[in-house]
Amino acid sequence: MPAKSKAQQKAAGAALAAKRGDIKKSELKGASKDMEKSMSEGELKEMASTKRKGKPEHVSKSD
C-alpha cells in the first residue's frame, strides 16, 4: 500500500529503520512506533519507497 502523505512516508521509513536495527526502537514516536509493531518489513519498505512528489504533507484522519 503506497503512502498517502509525506508524513506517512517518513513515519514508514523510520519504522523500517528500527525494524532493520539501524535505529533503536525506543527512539520511535507516534505513528512510526505503531507501524513498526503492526507492519511487516515488506509493507514498510513499500510504503517508505512511495514517491513523494505531489503528496500532501498530511492527510486528514477521515480519508
Secondary structure as UniProt FT lines:
FT   HELIX           6..20
FT   HELIX           25..27
FT   HELIX           30..38
FT   HELIX           41..48
FT   TURN            53..54
FT   TURN            61..62
//
